[in-house]
Each structure stands twice: as structure tokens, then as C-alpha cells.
Amino acid sequence: MFRQTCYKMFTTTKNFNQAASACRGDGGTLAMPRDAGTNTFLVSLQANKAYWIGLHDQRNEGRFQWIDGSGLGKYSSWYPKQPDNKNGVEDCVISFDGKWYDMECPNRMLFNCEVAPST
């Protein structure tokens, strides 16, 4: 748990939509590192590994939003020259060592889910 949110890391790989569905099945969403503290915490769960985060621009190219439908906001941790939408098909976001990259959504990656604790 970090800042009243529970996180679960997965050691299996799924594409972005499968990962999002797995998180929904557990009552949560793909992890959304909306601030530096959360971003750093997630790195500690999957050190030296790339993993999906709940950020994408599948609905509107170049306008990234969190998987819960909210906008990106003020915080981001893009790697230099990212996002680049390479070949016009990179709409989902991975994190590697705390830096974000846009990636093709069908690629299989590790992922983390977040869920608010039940009351």
C-alpha cells in the first residue's frame, strides 16, 4: 500500500487491453503514477523492468489520458523525445526506470494494478 492505494505487480505479460481487463477483474485499474512519489514507488515494485501504466492516447492522438478517463494533468515523466508515436501506432504507455515511453498497445508487457482499499 502507498498513499492509501493498494498496488499489485504482475510477473506475467499481457497486452495493454488484457492488462487493463485483468486489473478491472480485481476491482482496480492499471496503475496511474500521477505524481513523482507514486512513480518512484512503482519503480520499486518492478525495478529494471518495463511495465504498462494506465496512460494512453487511443481516443485522440497526442492527448494522453489516464485509464479512468481523466486528463494527464501537470505531472509527467516522459523520456527525452517521448512520446514519439513511432510509425503512427504507439498509443499506450510503458514505464522503465521511472521514465515513460509510448508503445504499441498489442505488445506484451508486465503491469501493475491499483485499487482503493475497501472500507
PyMOL commands that set and color helices and strands:
alter all, ss='L'
color gray80, all
select helices_A, chain A and resi 16-25+36-45+86-88
alter helices_A, ss='H'
color red, helices_A
select strands_A, chain A and resi 6-14+29-30+50-56+65-66+92-96+99-103+109-115
alter strands_A, ss='S'
color yellow, strands_A
deselect
rebuild
show_as cartoon
